Amino acid sequence: MIGPHIEPTAPYLQGPSDIFMQMHILTGPDDASNFVNFWAASGSTNFKAYMHLTRAELGAAVQAAHAHHMKVTGHLCSVTYPEAAELGIDNLEHGFFANTQLDPDKQPDHCSRETGSMTLAKMTPDSPESAALIKLLVDHHVAITSTLPVFEANLAGKPVLRGKALATLTPQALAAYLFNRNRRNTSPDSPATQRGATNYKNGAQLEHKFVEAGGVLMAGLDPTGNGATLPGFGDQHEVELLVSDAGFTPAEAVKIATLNGATYLNQQDRIGSVQTGKDADLMIVKGDPSSNITDIENVEIVVKDGVAYDSNKLLESVRGRYGEY
C-alpha cells in the first residue's frame, strides 16, 4: 500500500478510567502479564502504557515484554517518570510534559488532577529536580519522545497556518479546528495560559538538557484529531520546533527524527539514514534543510521501498478527506 510501514502496537495498557471505554481494563499485575503475552503472540511488536495503571501493573508488563525482547513506552500519569525508570520502561512519550512527580495532589498509583502541569512548572531546565530526573533517565537508558506540536497548539497564534495541511481536512474538521483556534487566540490572558506558555518553554528546553546529558531523544507527533497536528505535516513541524524552540541544530533535529527512532526499534541497519545497502525510504525536498530547517516542508518526491511518488499527487488524493473516519 502507499503509505508508511507500520509497527503494530498492542492496545494500551490501561487501568480503570473513563477515557477510552473500548479498552481492556487491567485488573492487576497478572492480568498485565497475560495481556502482554496475548498480544505478543498476536503479532504486536511493542506496547504502550497509558495514564491509569498501577506501578505493579506497569512493572509486570515491562517484565513480560522484555521476556519477548519487546519494548514498552508510556504516556503516564498515575506512575511518575522516576517510578517508571526504576521499573524498566524503555521510552516516555510527550517529552517531560506527562511527568507528575511534583504535582501537589499526586497519590501513589493515581493520576493527579494537574496531569503533570504543576511538575513542569516547577521543573525549570536548571533546577536540581530536573538535573536529578535527567540523570536517572540516562542512567536507566530510558529514551524520550518529543511531541512539541501538540503542546505548541495550545499557545495563541500557534502553529502558523499551512495551506497544504488545511486542504487535507474535511470541511467539518476544518471549521471545528479554526473555530477552536480562534477562540483560543481571542480569549483573555489568564494564569493558566501564562503557565501553559512557561511550561512549553520548560519542556522544550528540558529536551535539549536531556540530550546534552547523553539521553536518546526521538521525534513524534500525537495526531489526536486536532487540525494543528496532522500526520506528516506535524512530523515536519516537530523537526522545525526542535530547532526553533528546543535549540538543536538542523542536523541534530533531523537525526532525532530519523536515525534515533530507527535505533530505538533496533532497525538502524536497515532504515534511519541514507547509506548504501539500506532501504530506499526517502523524502526529497527542494532546498537545504541543513541550513534552513523550514525547507523540510518543500517535499517534491517521497520514496518508499525504492518506489518514487509525486508528493503533490499524494496530497491531492487525500484533499478534503482527513477527518472522515
C-alpha positions as CSV (number, residue, x, y, z in Angstrom):
1,M,0.0,0.0,0.0
2,I,1.0,3.6,-0.5
3,G,1.9,4.9,3.0
4,P,4.3,4.3,5.8
5,H,5.4,1.0,7.2
6,I,3.6,0.3,10.5
7,E,4.9,-1.1,13.7
8,P,1.8,-2.7,15.3
9,T,1.4,-1.7,18.9
10,A,-0.9,-3.6,21.2
11,P,-3.9,-1.8,22.7
12,Y,-2.9,0.4,25.6
13,L,-2.0,-1.0,29.0
14,Q,-4.7,0.9,30.9
15,G,-6.4,0.7,34.3
16,P,-9.8,2.0,35.3
17,S,-10.7,5.3,33.7
18,D,-13.4,6.9,31.5
19,I,-11.0,8.0,28.7
20,F,-11.3,5.0,26.4
21,M,-14.2,2.8,27.3
22,Q,-13.4,0.4,24.4
23,M,-10.1,-0.7,26.0
24,H,-9.5,-3.6,28.3
25,I,-9.2,-2.6,31.9
26,L,-6.3,-4.2,33.7
27,T,-7.2,-6.0,37.0
28,G,-3.7,-6.4,38.4
29,P,-0.2,-7.5,37.6
30,D,-1.1,-11.0,36.5
31,D,-3.6,-9.5,34.1
32,A,-1.0,-7.1,32.7
33,S,1.4,-10.0,32.1
34,N,-1.2,-12.1,30.4
35,F,-2.3,-9.1,28.3
36,V,1.3,-8.6,27.0
37,N,1.7,-12.3,26.3
38,F,-1.5,-12.5,24.4
39,W,-0.8,-9.5,22.1
40,A,2.9,-10.5,21.6
41,A,1.6,-13.9,20.3
42,S,-1.0,-12.0,18.1
43,G,1.6,-10.0,16.2
44,S,2.2,-6.8,18.2
45,T,5.8,-5.7,18.3
46,N,5.7,-3.2,21.1
47,F,3.5,-1.9,23.9
48,K,2.3,1.4,25.3
49,A,1.3,2.1,28.9
50,Y,-1.3,4.8,29.5
51,M,-2.4,7.2,32.2
52,H,-4.3,5.0,34.6
53,L,-2.4,1.9,35.8
54,T,-0.5,0.9,38.9
55,R,3.2,0.6,39.4
56,A,2.8,-3.2,39.9
57,E,0.9,-3.5,36.6
58,L,3.5,-1.5,34.7
59,G,6.3,-3.4,36.2
60,A,4.7,-6.7,35.3
61,A,4.0,-5.5,31.8
62,V,7.6,-4.4,31.3
63,Q,9.0,-7.7,32.6
64,A,6.7,-9.7,30.3
65,A,7.5,-7.5,27.3
66,H,11.2,-7.7,27.9
67,A,10.9,-11.5,28.0
68,H,9.7,-11.3,24.4
69,H,12.5,-8.9,23.6
70,M,10.0,-6.1,23.1
71,K,9.8,-2.6,24.5
72,V,7.3,-0.6,26.5
73,T,6.7,3.1,26.1
74,G,4.3,5.2,28.0
75,H,2.1,8.3,28.2
76,L,2.0,8.2,32.0
77,C,0.3,10.0,34.9
78,S,-0.5,7.5,37.7
79,V,3.1,6.4,37.5
80,T,5.8,9.1,37.7
81,Y,8.8,9.3,35.5
82,P,11.2,8.2,38.3
83,E,9.0,5.3,39.2
84,A,8.7,4.2,35.5
85,A,12.5,4.4,35.1
86,E,13.1,2.2,38.1
87,L,10.5,-0.3,36.8
88,G,12.5,-0.6,33.5
89,I,10.3,1.3,31.0
90,D,12.1,1.8,27.7
91,N,10.6,5.2,26.5
92,L,8.5,8.0,27.7
93,E,6.1,9.8,25.4
94,H,5.5,13.6,25.2
95,G,8.8,14.8,26.4
96,F,8.7,16.0,30.0
97,F,5.0,17.1,29.8
98,A,3.5,14.0,31.3
99,N,5.6,13.6,34.4
100,T,3.6,14.0,37.7
101,Q,6.2,13.6,40.4
102,L,5.9,17.1,41.7
103,D,2.1,17.6,41.3
104,P,0.8,18.6,44.8
105,D,-2.1,16.2,44.9
106,K,-0.2,13.2,43.5
107,Q,-1.1,10.0,45.2
108,P,0.7,6.6,44.5
109,D,-0.8,4.7,41.6
110,H,-3.3,7.5,40.9
111,C,-3.3,10.2,38.1
112,S,-3.1,13.7,39.5
113,R,-5.6,16.4,38.6
114,E,-2.9,18.5,37.0
115,T,-1.6,15.6,34.9
116,G,1.9,17.0,35.2
117,S,1.4,20.7,34.6
118,M,2.5,21.7,38.1
119,T,5.5,19.4,37.9
120,L,6.7,21.0,34.7
121,A,6.1,24.5,36.1
122,K,8.5,23.7,39.0
123,M,11.0,21.7,36.9
124,T,12.9,24.5,35.2
125,P,15.8,23.4,33.0
126,D,18.4,24.4,35.5
127,S,16.6,23.2,38.6
128,P,18.1,20.4,40.8
129,E,14.9,18.4,40.3
130,S,15.4,18.4,36.5
131,A,19.1,17.5,36.8
132,A,18.3,14.6,39.1
133,L,15.5,13.3,36.8
134,I,17.6,13.6,33.7
135,K,20.5,11.7,35.4
136,L,18.1,8.9,36.5
137,L,16.6,8.6,33.0
138,V,20.0,8.5,31.3
139,D,21.4,6.0,33.9
140,H,18.5,3.7,33.2
141,H,18.7,4.1,29.4
142,V,15.2,5.5,29.1
143,A,14.5,7.3,25.8
144,I,12.2,10.3,25.5
145,T,9.9,11.0,22.5
146,S,9.4,14.7,21.8
147,T,5.9,15.7,20.6
148,L,6.2,19.5,20.7
149,P,3.5,20.3,18.1
150,V,0.6,19.0,20.2
151,F,1.6,21.3,23.1
152,E,2.5,24.3,20.9
153,A,-1.1,24.1,19.6
154,N,-2.3,25.3,23.0
155,L,-0.4,28.6,22.5
156,A,-2.1,31.7,21.0
157,G,-1.4,32.1,17.3
158,K,0.3,28.7,17.0
159,P,1.0,27.0,14.8
160,V,1.3,29.1,11.7
161,L,-1.5,28.0,9.3
162,R,-0.2,26.0,6.3
163,G,-2.5,25.9,3.3
164,K,-1.4,22.4,2.2
165,A,-2.2,20.9,5.5
166,L,-5.5,22.6,5.9
167,A,-6.5,21.5,2.4
168,T,-6.5,17.8,3.6
169,L,-9.2,18.4,6.2
170,T,-12.8,17.7,5.7
171,P,-14.9,20.9,5.7
172,Q,-16.3,20.0,9.1
173,A,-12.9,19.2,10.6
174,L,-11.5,22.5,9.2
175,A,-14.4,24.6,10.6
176,A,-14.0,23.0,14.0
177,Y,-10.3,23.5,14.1
178,L,-10.4,27.1,13.0
179,F,-13.3,27.8,15.5
180,N,-11.3,26.5,18.4
181,R,-8.1,28.1,17.3
182,N,-9.8,31.5,17.0
183,R,-11.4,31.0,20.4
184,R,-8.0,30.4,22.0
185,N,-6.5,33.3,20.2
186,T,-9.2,35.8,21.3
187,S,-9.5,34.5,24.9
188,P,-8.2,36.9,27.6
189,D,-4.8,36.1,29.1
190,S,-5.1,34.1,32.4
191,P,-2.7,32.5,34.9
192,A,-3.5,29.1,33.2
193,T,-2.5,30.4,29.8
194,Q,0.6,32.0,31.1
195,R,1.6,28.8,32.9
196,G,1.0,26.9,29.7
197,A,3.4,29.2,27.8
198,T,6.0,28.8,30.6
199,N,5.6,25.0,30.6
200,Y,6.0,24.8,26.9
201,K,9.3,26.7,27.1
202,N,10.5,24.5,30.1
203,G,9.5,21.3,28.2
204,A,11.4,22.2,25.1
205,Q,14.5,23.2,26.9
206,L,14.4,20.1,29.1
207,E,14.6,18.0,25.9
208,H,17.8,19.8,25.0
209,K,19.2,19.3,28.5
210,F,18.3,15.6,28.3
211,V,20.3,15.2,25.1
212,E,23.2,17.2,26.4
213,A,23.4,14.7,29.3
214,G,23.6,11.7,26.9
215,G,19.9,10.9,26.6
216,V,18.3,9.5,23.5
217,L,15.6,11.8,22.1
218,M,13.1,10.8,19.4
219,A,10.5,12.8,17.5
220,G,6.8,12.1,17.4
221,L,3.6,14.0,16.9
222,D,0.4,12.7,18.6
223,P,-2.1,13.3,15.8
224,T,-5.2,13.1,18.0
225,G,-7.6,14.8,15.6
226,N,-6.6,18.4,16.3
227,G,-6.2,20.1,12.9
228,A,-2.9,21.5,14.2
229,T,-1.2,18.1,14.4
230,L,-1.8,16.2,11.2
231,P,0.3,13.2,10.3
232,G,3.2,14.1,8.0
233,F,2.8,17.8,8.3
234,G,3.0,17.7,12.0
235,D,6.1,15.4,11.8
236,Q,7.8,18.1,9.7
237,H,6.8,20.8,12.2
238,E,8.2,18.7,15.1
239,V,11.6,18.8,13.4
240,E,11.2,22.6,13.0
241,L,10.3,23.1,16.6
242,L,13.3,21.0,17.7
243,V,15.4,23.7,16.1
244,S,13.4,26.9,16.8
245,D,12.2,26.1,20.3
246,A,14.4,23.3,21.7
247,G,17.7,24.7,20.4
248,F,19.0,21.8,18.3
249,T,20.9,22.4,15.1
250,P,19.0,21.3,11.9
251,A,21.3,18.3,11.5
252,E,20.7,17.2,15.1
253,A,17.0,17.6,14.7
254,V,16.9,15.5,11.5
255,K,18.9,12.7,13.3
256,I,16.5,12.8,16.2
257,A,13.6,12.4,13.8
258,T,15.2,9.6,11.8
259,L,18.1,7.6,12.9
260,N,17.3,7.8,16.6
261,G,13.9,6.3,16.1
262,A,15.3,3.5,13.9
263,T,17.9,2.7,16.6
264,Y,15.3,2.5,19.3
265,L,13.4,0.0,17.1
266,N,16.7,-1.9,16.5
267,Q,16.3,-1.3,12.8
268,Q,19.2,1.1,12.3
269,D,21.0,-1.4,10.0
270,R,18.0,-1.1,7.5
271,I,16.5,2.4,7.9
272,G,17.1,5.7,9.6
273,S,19.9,7.2,7.5
274,V,20.9,7.5,3.8
275,Q,23.5,4.8,3.4
276,T,24.5,2.2,0.8
277,G,22.6,-1.1,1.5
278,K,19.8,0.4,3.5
279,D,16.2,0.5,2.4
280,A,15.3,3.3,-0.1
281,D,12.8,5.1,2.2
282,L,13.5,8.7,1.4
283,M,12.0,12.2,1.1
284,I,13.4,14.6,-1.5
285,V,12.9,18.3,-0.8
286,K,13.6,21.5,-2.7
287,G,16.1,23.4,-0.7
288,D,18.6,22.7,2.1
289,P,17.1,21.9,5.5
290,S,20.6,21.7,6.9
291,S,20.8,25.5,6.7
292,N,17.1,26.4,6.7
293,I,15.1,23.8,8.5
294,T,11.7,25.1,7.1
295,D,12.8,23.7,3.7
296,I,11.8,20.4,5.1
297,E,8.2,21.4,4.1
298,N,9.1,21.6,0.4
299,V,8.7,17.9,-0.3
300,E,8.7,17.0,-4.0
301,I,9.2,13.2,-4.0
302,V,8.6,10.5,-1.5
303,V,10.4,7.2,-2.0
304,K,9.2,4.0,-0.2
305,D,10.9,0.7,-0.8
306,G,12.6,2.2,-3.8
307,V,9.4,3.4,-5.5
308,A,9.1,7.2,-6.0
309,Y,5.8,9.0,-5.6
310,D,4.9,12.6,-6.5
311,S,4.2,14.4,-3.2
312,N,1.7,16.8,-4.7
313,K,-0.3,14.0,-6.3
314,L,-0.4,12.1,-3.0
315,L,-1.7,15.2,-1.2
316,E,-4.3,15.8,-4.0
317,S,-5.6,12.2,-3.5
318,V,-6.5,13.0,0.2
319,R,-7.7,16.6,-0.3
320,G,-10.7,17.1,2.0
321,R,-10.5,13.6,3.4
322,Y,-8.8,13.9,6.8
323,G,-11.5,13.6,9.5
324,E,-13.8,11.3,7.6
325,Y,-13.1,8.2,9.6
